[in-house]
């Protein structure tokens, strides 16, 4: 079975921002770039999630630091190899 992965951003009417990833039809809150849940646009109450698991901001920053490498499309080799973006 081929695994599918989609990321989406949802902004609700009250201003709440939710980032999530859909893996094989299962939605989980996830965002490598910042908070995955910002209730009513209030960044002070932001919550950090990676693949549905809630972390503190400090834990999330540690995970972000430990990510190795850069995406293939941002490397010179990826562009030379004809990588499709």
C-alpha positions, 0 to 999 in steps of 0.5 A: 500500500502506498503511503500518502502525505498531505499538509494543510492549514486551516483558519477557522472563523474565530481566528484559530489557526490549525496546521495538520498533516494527513497520513493515509486519511488520518489527520494529526496536528503537525508543523515544523515551521511553528506552532500547529495550533494558535487559538483565536490567533493568540500566539501566547497560547500557541501549542506545538505538535509533531505528528499529533504529539504535543510538545512544549515550545522548548522540546519542539525547538530541540526537535527542530534543531536536530533535523538533519540536512535540508530538503532536496529541492534546496540543495544544488545537487537536487537542482542539477539532478532535475528534481521536480518541485 
